[in-house]
């Protein structure tokens, strides 16, 4: 919210294992937000609470922030494009202008979806997208070569064509099999985006 202009339109692309579209308490979550929501620091944002019975709970969670954003600013989104594994509780039907794309098509289409859209893009990337697990053992889903192809496209859109206005990266070690898996992919991305590795 600190980097977008609410007078303009944006393309919103969500690349994640999960939908992050839980809506079970959407009204109390939205009603608990202060009027200066877009001016909050990251610490204030994470410390927002809402009352349920006698207890307080966080307003913003890893699985509900997209419907909250949509409730407040959905009119500035021209399209929601989702590349997910279909995991998590889906409230995707609460969003307008949603397109769910097959995962593999992302490697061929992402750059054109960003660069050929007349609006700039908000890109949300969760590292857990690159991992799956079976019997509590995590494994990388895509080859290093394919991940580098994807990160090269993101680099072009962010640093060369400047079509990505905002990019968030969630490390999600708990959904990747630990920090070593999460940071392996993040550090590969960091080199493409010319940001610090961890």
MDTraj code that builds the backbone (N, CA, C; nanometers):
import mdtraj as md
import numpy as np

residues = "UNK UNK UNK UNK UNK UNK UNK UNK UNK UNK UNK UNK UNK UNK UNK UNK UNK UNK UNK UNK UNK UNK UNK UNK UNK UNK UNK UNK UNK UNK UNK UNK UNK UNK UNK UNK UNK UNK UNK UNK UNK UNK UNK UNK UNK UNK UNK UNK UNK UNK UNK UNK UNK UNK UNK UNK UNK UNK UNK UNK UNK UNK UNK UNK UNK UNK UNK UNK UNK UNK UNK UNK UNK UNK UNK UNK UNK UNK UNK UNK UNK UNK UNK UNK UNK UNK UNK UNK UNK UNK UNK UNK UNK UNK UNK UNK UNK UNK UNK UNK UNK UNK UNK UNK UNK UNK UNK UNK UNK UNK UNK UNK UNK UNK UNK UNK UNK UNK UNK UNK UNK UNK UNK UNK UNK UNK UNK UNK UNK UNK UNK UNK UNK UNK UNK UNK UNK UNK UNK UNK UNK UNK UNK UNK UNK UNK UNK UNK UNK UNK UNK UNK UNK UNK UNK UNK UNK UNK UNK UNK UNK UNK UNK UNK UNK UNK UNK UNK UNK UNK UNK UNK UNK UNK UNK UNK UNK UNK UNK UNK UNK UNK UNK UNK UNK UNK UNK UNK UNK UNK UNK UNK UNK UNK UNK UNK UNK UNK".split()
xyz = np.array([
    [0.0816, -0.1200, 0.0000],
    [0.0000, 0.0000, 0.0000],
    [0.0854, 0.1256, 0.0000],
    [0.2102, 0.1150, 0.0472],
    [0.2970, 0.2317, 0.0502],
    [0.3621, 0.2590, -0.0841],
    [0.3409, 0.1719, -0.1817],
    [0.4080, 0.1872, -0.3108],
    [0.3143, 0.1929, -0.4299],
    [0.1842, 0.1844, -0.4073],
    [0.0918, 0.1913, -0.5197],
    [0.0095, 0.3188, -0.5128],
    [-0.0459, 0.3546, -0.6255],
    [-0.1291, 0.4736, -0.6382],
    [-0.2732, 0.4258, -0.6506],
    [-0.3567, 0.4550, -0.5518],
    [-0.4938, 0.4053, -0.5525],
    [-0.5800, 0.4718, -0.6595],
    [-0.5225, 0.5647, -0.7332],
    [-0.5922, 0.6236, -0.8472],
    [-0.5631, 0.5501, -0.9773],
    [-0.4771, 0.4482, -0.9717],
    [-0.4413, 0.3716, -1.0918],
    [-0.4896, 0.2276, -1.0791],
    [-0.4844, 0.1545, -1.1899],
    [-0.5219, 0.0126, -1.1929],
    [-0.3964, -0.0736, -1.1915],
    [-0.4114, -0.1941, -1.1364],
    [-0.3003, -0.2884, -1.1284],
    [-0.3464, -0.4297, -1.1631],
    [-0.2551, -0.5035, -1.2190],
    [-0.2679, -0.6458, -1.2445],
    [-0.2076, -0.7150, -1.1211],
    [-0.2787, -0.8093, -1.0595],
    [-0.2321, -0.8755, -0.9372],
    [-0.2026, -1.0214, -0.9705],
    [-0.0754, -1.0628, -0.9559],
    [-0.0373, -1.2011, -0.9865],
    [0.0097, -1.2686, -0.8588],
    [-0.0529, -1.3831, -0.8287],
    [-0.0260, -1.4589, -0.7060],
    [0.0342, -1.5944, -0.7439],
    [0.1626, -1.6151, -0.7093],
    [0.2330, -1.7407, -0.7358],
    [0.2633, -1.8026, -0.5996],
    [0.1932, -1.9110, -0.5675],
    [0.1971, -1.9619, -0.4306],
    [0.1438, -2.1049, -0.4294],
    [0.1894, -2.1842, -0.3347],
    [0.1286, -2.3162, -0.3163],
    [-0.0173, -2.3000, -0.2736],
    [-0.0457, -2.1947, -0.1946],
    [-0.1776, -2.1741, -0.1344],
    [-0.2514, -2.0566, -0.1988],
    [-0.3846, -2.0597, -0.1841],
    [-0.4667, -1.9504, -0.2358],
    [-0.4493, -1.8207, -0.1564],
    [-0.4371, -1.8312, -0.0224],
    [-0.4311, -1.7134, 0.0662],
    [-0.5572, -1.6282, 0.0549],
    [-0.6713, -1.6945, 0.0386],
    [-0.7970, -1.6210, 0.0172],
    [-0.9054, -1.6595, 0.1193],
    [-0.8662, -1.6882, 0.2419],
    [-0.9630, -1.7223, 0.3462],
    [-1.0542, -1.6025, 0.3735],
    [-1.1855, -1.6276, 0.3842],
    [-1.2821, -1.5186, 0.4059],
    [-1.3729, -1.5423, 0.5268],
    [-1.3405, -1.6398, 0.6117],
    [-1.4324, -1.6824, 0.7178],
    [-1.4735, -1.5704, 0.8138],
    [-1.3852, -1.4748, 0.8408],
    [-1.4174, -1.3623, 0.9305],
    [-1.3882, -1.2289, 0.8628],
    [-1.4158, -1.2227, 0.7338],
    [-1.3759, -1.1056, 0.6563],
    [-1.4328, -0.9755, 0.7126],
    [-1.5595, -0.9740, 0.7487],
    [-1.6208, -0.8498, 0.7975],
    [-1.5531, -0.8011, 0.9260],
    [-1.5357, -0.8868, 1.0303],
    [-1.4661, -0.8370, 1.1497],
    [-1.3207, -0.7989, 1.1230],
    [-1.2539, -0.8700, 1.0324],
    [-1.1160, -0.8328, 0.9994],
    [-1.1118, -0.6913, 0.9412],
    [-1.1962, -0.6676, 0.8407],
    [-1.1964, -0.5369, 0.7742],
    [-1.2407, -0.4271, 0.8707],
    [-1.3411, -0.4563, 0.9534],
    [-1.3900, -0.3565, 1.0491],
    [-1.2880, -0.3226, 1.1569],
    [-1.1894, -0.4087, 1.1766],
    [-1.0865, -0.3849, 1.2784],
    [-0.9704, -0.3004, 1.2268],
    [-0.9692, -0.2695, 1.0990],
    [-0.8584, -0.1937, 1.0416],
    [-0.8724, -0.0448, 1.0721],
    [-0.7638, 0.0221, 1.1045],
    [-0.7708, 0.1668, 1.1278],
    [-0.7893, 0.2408, 0.9954],
    [-0.8344, 0.3626, 1.0042],
    [-0.8584, 0.4409, 0.8827],
    [-0.7282, 0.4764, 0.8113],
    [-0.6169, 0.4758, 0.8847],
    [-0.4877, 0.5075, 0.8229],
    [-0.4136, 0.3793, 0.7818],
    [-0.4866, 0.2778, 0.7448],
    [-0.4303, 0.1459, 0.7149],
    [-0.3100, 0.1529, 0.6213],
    [-0.3190, 0.2311, 0.5167],
    [-0.2102, 0.2338, 0.4179],
    [-0.0847, 0.3031, 0.4691],
    [-0.0948, 0.3722, 0.5829],
    [0.0210, 0.4427, 0.6381],
    [0.0908, 0.3662, 0.7503],
    [0.0427, 0.2455, 0.7815],
    [0.1001, 0.1699, 0.8931],
    [0.2422, 0.1230, 0.8619],
    [0.3234, 0.1147, 0.9647],
    [0.4540, 0.0510, 0.9507],
    [0.4308, -0.1003, 0.9446],
    [0.5329, -0.1745, 0.9063],
    [0.5187, -0.3197, 0.8991],
    [0.4905, -0.3779, 1.0381],
    [0.5493, -0.3203, 1.1418],
    [0.5256, -0.3685, 1.2787],
    [0.3796, -0.3434, 1.3199],
    [0.3278, -0.2252, 1.2892],
    [0.1877, -0.1946, 1.3214],
    [0.0933, -0.2849, 1.2434],
    [0.1266, -0.3113, 1.1195],
    [0.0468, -0.3991, 1.0323],
    [0.0359, -0.5385, 1.0941],
    [0.1488, -0.5945, 1.1358],
    [0.1478, -0.7289, 1.1931],
    [0.0823, -0.7352, 1.3307],
    [0.0766, -0.6216, 1.4010],
    [0.0195, -0.6201, 1.5356],
    [-0.1298, -0.5870, 1.5387],
    [-0.1925, -0.5707, 1.4233],
    [-0.3371, -0.5451, 1.4211],
    [-0.4124, -0.6645, 1.4793],
    [-0.5110, -0.6372, 1.5658],
    [-0.5878, -0.7437, 1.6312],
    [-0.7380, -0.7183, 1.6116],
    [-0.8148, -0.8274, 1.6215],
    [-0.9606, -0.8142, 1.6265],
    [-1.0123, -0.8997, 1.7402],
    [-1.1287, -0.8609, 1.7927],
    [-1.1871, -0.9267, 1.9083],
    [-1.2840, -1.0349, 1.8628],
    [-1.2676, -1.1554, 1.9193],
    [-1.3656, -1.2619, 1.8975],
    [-1.3938, -1.3228, 2.0336],
    [-1.5158, -1.2971, 2.0848],
    [-1.5464, -1.3371, 2.2222],
    [-1.4608, -1.2576, 2.3180],
    [-1.3939, -1.3268, 2.4075],
    [-1.3069, -1.2619, 2.5055],
    [-1.1611, -1.2557, 2.4604],
    [-1.1327, -1.3072, 2.3404],
    [-0.9932, -1.3165, 2.2960],
    [-0.9647, -1.2237, 2.1786],
    [-0.8368, -1.1883, 2.1672],
    [-0.7895, -1.1105, 2.0539],
    [-0.7077, -1.2000, 1.9613],
    [-0.7252, -1.1774, 1.8306],
    [-0.6533, -1.2556, 1.7304],
    [-0.5940, -1.1612, 1.6264],
    [-0.4866, -1.2039, 1.5594],
    [-0.4302, -1.1196, 1.4531],
    [-0.5309, -1.0977, 1.3401],
    [-0.5344, -0.9769, 1.2887],
    [-0.6211, -0.9474, 1.1743],
    [-0.5576, -1.0023, 1.0466],
    [-0.4317, -0.9700, 1.0239],
    [-0.3631, -1.0087, 0.9008],
    [-0.2898, -1.1402, 0.9233],
    [-0.3231, -1.2395, 0.8400],
    [-0.2586, -1.3701, 0.8489],
    [-0.2079, -1.4082, 0.7107],
    [-0.1293, -1.5138, 0.7054],
    [-0.0742, -1.5566, 0.5761],
    [-0.1825, -1.6039, 0.4814],
    [-0.3009, -1.6393, 0.5340],
    [-0.4033, -1.6989, 0.4474],
    [-0.5230, -1.6088, 0.4207],
    [-0.5213, -1.4819, 0.4651],
    [-0.6411, -1.3983, 0.4490],
    [-0.6162, -1.2597, 0.3909],
    [-0.4912, -1.2255, 0.3640],
    [-0.4601, -1.0861, 0.3285],
    [-0.5144, -1.0455, 0.1914],
    [-0.5314, -1.1405, 0.0988],
    [-0.5818, -1.1019, -0.0338],
    [-0.7285, -1.0587, -0.0272],
    [-0.8190, -1.1345, 0.0383],
    [-0.9570, -1.0835, 0.0495],
    [-0.9682, -0.9518, 0.1258],
    [-0.8815, -0.9317, 0.2266],
    [-0.8836, -0.8043, 0.2991],
    [-0.8438, -0.6914, 0.2047],
    [-0.7345, -0.7120, 0.1315],
    [-0.6907, -0.6124, 0.0335],
    [-0.8016, -0.5866, -0.0685],
    [-0.8634, -0.6941, -0.1184],
    [-0.9689, -0.6803, -0.2192],
    [-1.0888, -0.6037, -0.1647],
    [-1.1229, -0.6280, -0.0392],
    [-1.2367, -0.5601, 0.0218],
    [-1.2139, -0.4090, 0.0268],
    [-1.0887, -0.3700, 0.0506],
    [-1.0561, -0.2276, 0.0609],
    [-1.0243, -0.1635, -0.0739],
    [-0.9525, -0.2374, -0.1594],
    [-0.8964, -0.1761, -0.2804],
    [-0.9209, -0.2579, -0.4073],
    [-1.0170, -0.3483, -0.4042],
    [-1.0437, -0.4334, -0.5198],
    [-1.0750, -0.3573, -0.6469],
    [-1.1253, -0.2355, -0.6336],
    [-1.1607, -0.1579, -0.7526],
    [-1.0383, -0.1118, -0.8317],
    [-0.9176, -0.1207, -0.7738],
    [-0.7980, -0.0808, -0.8485],
    [-0.7307, -0.2001, -0.9170],
    [-0.7878, -0.3203, -0.9000],
    [-0.7299, -0.4400, -0.9614],
    [-0.8029, -0.4704, -1.0918],
    [-0.7270, -0.4722, -1.2016],
    [-0.7880, -0.5035, -1.3314],
    [-0.8051, -0.6539, -1.3483],
    [-0.7107, -0.7338, -1.2957],
    [-0.7180, -0.8804, -1.3033],
    [-0.6446, -0.9410, -1.1848],
    [-0.6982, -1.0501, -1.1318],
    [-0.6264, -1.1354, -1.0385],
    [-0.5856, -1.2601, -1.1163],
    [-0.4565, -1.2886, -1.1217],
    [-0.4070, -1.4084, -1.1893],
    [-0.3434, -1.4974, -1.0844],
    [-0.3937, -1.6198, -1.0736],
    [-0.3458, -1.7141, -0.9725],
    [-0.2740, -1.8312, -1.0385],
    [-0.1523, -1.8575, -0.9914],
    [-0.0786, -1.9806, -1.0200],
    [-0.0577, -2.0481, -0.8849],
    [-0.1368, -2.1489, -0.8527],
    [-0.1258, -2.2150, -0.7225],
    [-0.1326, -2.3658, -0.7390],
    [-0.1062, -2.4352, -0.6286],
    [-0.1248, -2.5804, -0.6232],
    [-0.2665, -2.6141, -0.5780],
    [-0.3490, -2.5119, -0.5592],
    [-0.4867, -2.5337, -0.5156],
    [-0.4978, -2.5703, -0.3688],
    [-0.3967, -2.5364, -0.2883],
    [-0.3964, -2.5720, -0.1464],
    [-0.4598, -2.4615, -0.0624],
    [-0.5123, -2.5026, 0.0514],
    [-0.5689, -2.4064, 0.1454],
    [-0.7162, -2.3846, 0.1189],
    [-0.7804, -2.3174, 0.2120],
    [-0.9216, -2.2859, 0.1975],
    [-0.9356, -2.1780, 0.0918],
    [-1.0154, -2.2062, -0.0084],
    [-1.0299, -2.1101, -0.1172],
    [-1.1488, -2.0185, -0.0925],
    [-1.1213, -1.8901, -0.0899],
    [-1.2259, -1.7890, -0.0930],
    [-1.2137, -1.7132, -0.2234],
    [-1.1516, -1.7808, -0.3208],
    [-1.1204, -1.7152, -0.4480],
    [-1.2470, -1.6640, -0.5171],
    [-1.3590, -1.7299, -0.4880],
    [-1.4856, -1.6873, -0.5486],
    [-1.5306, -1.5508, -0.4970],
    [-1.4703, -1.5030, -0.3874],
    [-1.5059, -1.3702, -0.3343],
    [-1.4395, -1.2581, -0.4142],
    [-1.3452, -1.2936, -0.5017],
    [-1.2745, -1.1941, -0.5808],
    [-1.3388, -1.1796, -0.7179],
    [-1.3337, -1.0601, -0.7723],
    [-1.3787, -1.0371, -0.9098],
    [-1.2594, -1.0510, -1.0038],
    [-1.2862, -1.0767, -1.1285],
    [-1.1840, -1.0746, -1.2343],
    [-1.0699, -1.1728, -1.2082],
    [-1.1039, -1.2949, -1.1645],
    [-1.0033, -1.3949, -1.1321],
    [-0.9779, -1.4873, -1.2498],
    [-0.8500, -1.5127, -1.2731],
    [-0.8093, -1.6130, -1.3711],
    [-0.7170, -1.7113, -1.2994],
    [-0.7511, -1.8402, -1.3047],
    [-0.6615, -1.9435, -1.2517],
    [-0.5930, -2.0087, -1.3703],
    [-0.4603, -2.0050, -1.3707],
    [-0.3829, -2.0578, -1.4820],
    [-0.3104, -2.1856, -1.4414],
    [-0.2934, -2.2783, -1.5348],
    [-0.2151, -2.3988, -1.5052],
    [-0.0710, -2.3612, -1.4705],
    [-0.0148, -2.4315, -1.3737],
    [0.1187, -2.3994, -1.3249],
    [0.2216, -2.3944, -1.4369],
    [0.2244, -2.4969, -1.5208],
    [0.3299, -2.5039, -1.6214],
    [0.3214, -2.3919, -1.7249],
    [0.2016, -2.3368, -1.7452],
    [0.1887, -2.2279, -1.8418],
    [0.2597, -2.1014, -1.7950],
    [0.2861, -2.0925, -1.6651],
    [0.3531, -1.9741, -1.6109],
    [0.4904, -1.9536, -1.6732],
    [0.5624, -2.0631, -1.6981],
    [0.6977, -2.0512, -1.7516],
    [0.6979, -1.9935, -1.8935],
    [0.5852, -2.0084, -1.9636],
    [0.5737, -1.9549, -2.0989],
    [0.5018, -1.8214, -2.1041],
    [0.4148, -1.7942, -2.0056],
    [0.3236, -1.6802, -2.0166],
    [0.3499, -1.5634, -1.9230],
    [0.4242, -1.5849, -1.8138],
    [0.4315, -1.4816, -1.7105],
    [0.4828, -1.3480, -1.7641],
    [0.5908, -1.3512, -1.8374],
    [0.6506, -1.2253, -1.8846],
    [0.5535, -1.1486, -1.9741],
    [0.4844, -1.2177, -2.0635],
    [0.3893, -1.1479, -2.1509],
    [0.2665, -1.1020, -2.0725],
    [0.2236, -1.1794, -1.9710],
    [0.1095, -1.1365, -1.8896],
    [0.1405, -1.0052, -1.8177],
    [0.2658, -0.9856, -1.7832],
    [0.3049, -0.8618, -1.7149],
    [0.3302, -0.7499, -1.8155],
    [0.4140, -0.7766, -1.9136],
    [0.4565, -0.6700, -2.0054],
    [0.3483, -0.6254, -2.1025],
    [0.2581, -0.7143, -2.1412],
    [0.1555, -0.6786, -2.2388],
    [0.0284, -0.6241, -2.1748],
    [0.0221, -0.6239, -2.0423],
    [-0.0921, -0.5657, -1.9723],
    [-0.0709, -0.4146, -1.9657],
    [-0.1739, -0.3387, -1.9944],
    [-0.1592, -0.1922, -1.9923],
    [-0.1353, -0.1391, -1.8516],
    [-0.1742, -0.2192, -1.7504],
    [-0.1542, -0.1787, -1.6111],
    [-0.0247, -0.2387, -1.5564],
    [0.0306, -0.1723, -1.4559],
    [0.1465, -0.2290, -1.3878],
    [0.1009, -0.3454, -1.2996],
    [0.1981, -0.4214, -1.2486],
    [0.1677, -0.5461, -1.1786],
    [0.2101, -0.5411, -1.0321],
    [0.1265, -0.5993, -0.9478],
    [0.1629, -0.6348, -0.8110],
    [0.1912, -0.7851, -0.8164],
    [0.3140, -0.8245, -0.7897],
    [0.3531, -0.9654, -0.7982],
    [0.3801, -1.0196, -0.6590],
    [0.3080, -1.1235, -0.6236],
    [0.3206, -1.1877, -0.4934],
    [0.3768, -1.3276, -0.5152],
    [0.4982, -1.3525, -0.4690],
    [0.5658, -1.4812, -0.4893],
    [0.5960, -1.5450, -0.3549],
    [0.5478, -1.6674, -0.3370],
    [0.5773, -1.7444, -0.2162],
    [0.6688, -1.8590, -0.2553],
    [0.7820, -1.8705, -0.1851],
    [0.8822, -1.9718, -0.2176],
    [0.8259, -2.1142, -0.2043],
    [0.7230, -2.1334, -0.1232],
    [0.6683, -2.2695, -0.1097],
    [0.6085, -2.3225, -0.2395],
    [0.5850, -2.2335, -0.3352],
    [0.5363, -2.2764, -0.4671],
    [0.6300, -2.3790, -0.5305],
    [0.7570, -2.3721, -0.4990],
    [0.8573, -2.4559, -0.5647],
    [0.8790, -2.5909, -0.4962],
    [0.8013, -2.6181, -0.3906],
    [0.8198, -2.7422, -0.3150],
    [0.6890, -2.8191, -0.2963],
    [0.7035, -2.9505, -0.2840],
    [0.5931, -3.0380, -0.2456],
    [0.6475, -3.1350, -0.1418],
    [0.5575, -3.2050, -0.0755],
    [0.6049, -3.3022, 0.0228],
    [0.5229, -3.4300, 0.0178],
    [0.5880, -3.5361, 0.0565],
    [0.5226, -3.6662, 0.0698],
    [0.5829, -3.7338, 0.1916],
    [0.4965, -3.7833, 0.2797],
    [0.5424, -3.8469, 0.4038],
    [0.6410, -3.7580, 0.4796],
    [0.6092, -3.6276, 0.4859],
    [0.6900, -3.5286, 0.5569],
    [0.8299, -3.5091, 0.4985],
    [0.8510, -3.5503, 0.3765],
    [0.9765, -3.5252, 0.3067],
    [0.9487, -3.4274, 0.1935],
    [1.0235, -3.3168, 0.1920],
    [1.0022, -3.2122, 0.0917],
    [1.0984, -3.2293, -0.0243],
    [1.0480, -3.1974, -0.1424],
    [1.1317, -3.2062, -0.2622],
    [1.0997, -3.0893, -0.3542],
    [1.1996, -3.0473, -0.4295],
    [1.1853, -2.9367, -0.5238],
    [1.1087, -2.9860, -0.6460],
    [1.0052, -2.9125, -0.6842],
    [0.9172, -2.9544, -0.7939],
    [0.9730, -2.9258, -0.9327],
    [1.0507, -2.8197, -0.9457],
    [1.0948, -2.7757, -1.0773],
    [1.2467, -2.7783, -1.0831],
    [1.2992, -2.7997, -1.2016],
    [1.4445, -2.8007, -1.2191],
    [1.5015, -2.6624, -1.1925],
    [1.6309, -2.6582, -1.1573],
    [1.6973, -2.5295, -1.1394],
    [1.6894, -2.4472, -1.2681],
    [1.7007, -2.5137, -1.3811],
    [1.6951, -2.4423, -1.5093],
    [1.5603, -2.3734, -1.5291],
    [1.4510, -2.4433, -1.4985],
    [1.3192, -2.3817, -1.5175],
    [1.2974, -2.2670, -1.4197],
    [1.3473, -2.2809, -1.2969],
    [1.3343, -2.1733, -1.1981],
    [1.4128, -2.0505, -1.2446],
    [1.5300, -2.0723, -1.3002],
    [1.6093, -1.9606, -1.3508],
    [1.5417, -1.8928, -1.4702],
    [1.4741, -1.9690, -1.5542],
    [1.3975, -1.9102, -1.6646],
    [1.2887, -1.8182, -1.6091],
    [1.2181, -1.8664, -1.5078],
    [1.1131, -1.7864, -1.4452],
    [1.1705, -1.6602, -1.3802],
    [1.2797, -1.6749, -1.3065],
    [1.3383, -1.5607, -1.2374],
    [1.3976, -1.4604, -1.3366],
    [1.4441, -1.5069, -1.4487],
    [1.4912, -1.4160, -1.5526],
    [1.3750, -1.3323, -1.6072],
    [1.2583, -1.3939, -1.6241],
    [1.1401, -1.3193, -1.6691],
    [1.1011, -1.2129, -1.5663],
    [1.1037, -1.2511, -1.4382],
    [1.0697, -1.1555, -1.3329],
    [1.1715, -1.0414, -1.3311],
    [1.2984, -1.0751, -1.3447],
    [1.4037, -0.9732, -1.3503],
    [1.3766, -0.8742, -1.4637],
    [1.3435, -0.9244, -1.5814],
    [1.3159, -0.8373, -1.6965],
    [1.2004, -0.7425, -1.6671],
    [1.0939, -0.7955, -1.6066],
    [0.9745, -0.7141, -1.5807],
    [0.9957, -0.6136, -1.4678],
    [1.0796, -0.6482, -1.3721],
    [1.1034, -0.5608, -1.2575],
    [1.2109, -0.4566, -1.2859],
    [1.3200, -0.4995, -1.3465],
    [1.4363, -0.4111, -1.3589],
    [1.4547, -0.3505, -1.4973],
    [1.3967, -0.4103, -1.6009],
    [1.4182, -0.3589, -1.7363],
    [1.2934, -0.2864, -1.7883],
    [1.1799, -0.3555, -1.7919],
    [1.0586, -0.2893, -1.8426],
    [0.9861, -0.2094, -1.7340],
    [1.0222, -0.2319, -1.6072],
    [0.9598, -0.1620, -1.4928],
    [0.8083, -0.1802, -1.4878],
    [0.7606, -0.2970, -1.5279],
    [0.6162, -0.3227, -1.5272],
    [0.5674, -0.3801, -1.3942],
    [0.6602, -0.4228, -1.3092],
    [0.6213, -0.4675, -1.1749],
    [0.6354, -0.3492, -1.0810],
    [0.5232, -0.3046, -1.0261],
    [0.5236, -0.1896, -0.9348],
    [0.5620, -0.2327, -0.7935],
    [0.5095, -0.3468, -0.7498],
    [0.5357, -0.3993, -0.6160],
    [0.5569, -0.5491, -0.6280],
    [0.6607, -0.5989, -0.5589],
    [0.6830, -0.7429, -0.5528],
    [0.7054, -0.7816, -0.4076],
    [0.6296, -0.8807, -0.3615],
    [0.6523, -0.9349, -0.2278],
    [0.7012, -1.0782, -0.2418],
    [0.7880, -1.1185, -0.1499],
    [0.8410, -1.2546, -0.1488],
    [0.8220, -1.3109, -0.0085],
    [0.7484, -1.4222, 0.0007],
    [0.7312, -1.4919, 0.1285],
    [0.8249, -1.6114, 0.1310],
    [0.9039, -1.6233, 0.2370],
    [1.0019, -1.7316, 0.2453],
    [0.9386, -1.8648, 0.2866],
    [0.8409, -1.8624, 0.3757],
    [0.7626, -1.9797, 0.4157],
    [0.8442, -2.1064, 0.4408],
    [0.9443, -2.1022, 0.5274],
    [1.0253, -2.2222, 0.5497],
    [0.9443, -2.3414, 0.6002],
    [0.8379, -2.3130, 0.6776],
    [0.7563, -2.4218, 0.7318],
    [0.6819, -2.4984, 0.6232],
    [0.6668, -2.4397, 0.5047],
    [0.5984, -2.5059, 0.3933],
    [0.6958, -2.5480, 0.2832],
    [0.8248, -2.5330, 0.3104],
    [0.9281, -2.5694, 0.2126],
    [1.0159, -2.6844, 0.2617],
    [0.9962, -2.7250, 0.3879],
    [1.0834, -2.8268, 0.4447],
    [1.1991, -2.7682, 0.5217],
    [1.1903, -2.6413, 0.5588],
    [1.2932, -2.5791, 0.6400],
    [1.3627, -2.4630, 0.5699],
    [1.4474, -2.3952, 0.6485],
    [1.5156, -2.2759, 0.5985],
    [1.6113, -2.3059, 0.4843],
    [1.6774, -2.4195, 0.4859],
    [1.7756, -2.4459, 0.3801],
    [1.7076, -2.4532, 0.2437],
    [1.5919, -2.5174, 0.2357],
    [1.5183, -2.5232, 0.1088],
    [1.4676, -2.3862, 0.0680],
    [1.4097, -2.3156, 0.1642],
    [1.3542, -2.1831, 0.1352],
    [1.4627, -2.0878, 0.0848],
    [1.5751, -2.0845, 0.1550],
    [1.6815, -1.9904, 0.1193],
    [1.7542, -2.0311, -0.0076],
    [1.7544, -2.1592, -0.0387],
    [1.8153, -2.2023, -0.1653],
    [1.7475, -2.1324, -0.2829],
    [1.6133, -2.1310, -0.2822],
    [1.5385, -2.0676, -0.3919],
    [1.5457, -1.9156, -0.3797],
    [1.5289, -1.8625, -0.2573],
    [1.5341, -1.7177, -0.2392],
    [1.6678, -1.6610, -0.2878],
    [1.7772, -1.7251, -0.2511],
    [1.9093, -1.6728, -0.2889],
    [1.9307, -1.6770, -0.4394],
    [1.8709, -1.7735, -0.5053],
    [1.8755, -1.7774, -0.6517],
    [1.8004, -1.6556, -0.7078],
    [1.6819, -1.6285, -0.6525],
    [1.6032, -1.5122, -0.6934],
    [1.6784, -1.3827, -0.6645],
    [1.7392, -1.3739, -0.5471],
    [1.8094, -1.2519, -0.5066],
    [1.9189, -1.2136, -0.6058],
    [1.9873, -1.3113, -0.6593],
    [2.0938, -1.2829, -0.7562],
    [2.0361, -1.2217, -0.8833],
    [1.9205, -1.2713, -0.9272],
    [1.8558, -1.2160, -1.0460],
    [1.8062, -1.0742, -1.0204],
    [1.7552, -1.0493, -0.8997],
    [1.6964, -0.9187, -0.8695],
    [1.7970, -0.8200, -0.8114],
    [1.9225, -0.8647, -0.7969],
    [2.0291, -0.7785, -0.7464],
    [1.9978, -0.7238, -0.6074],
    [1.9472, -0.8151, -0.5227],
    [1.9220, -0.7807, -0.3821],
    [2.0064, -0.8735, -0.2954],
    [2.0131, -0.8439, -0.1665],
    [2.0993, -0.9203, -0.0766],
    [2.0539, -1.0648, -0.0640],
    [2.1509, -1.1559, -0.0647],
    [2.1230, -1.2952, -0.0320],
    [2.1222, -1.3086, 0.1202],
    [2.0731, -1.4220, 0.1662],
    [2.0661, -1.4475, 0.3118],
    [2.1504, -1.5697, 0.3430],
])
top = md.Topology()
chain = top.add_chain()
for i, resn in enumerate(residues, 1):
    res = top.add_residue(resn, chain, resSeq=i)
    for name in ("N", "CA", "C"):
        top.add_atom(name, md.element.get_by_symbol(name[0]), res)
traj = md.Trajectory(xyz[None], top)
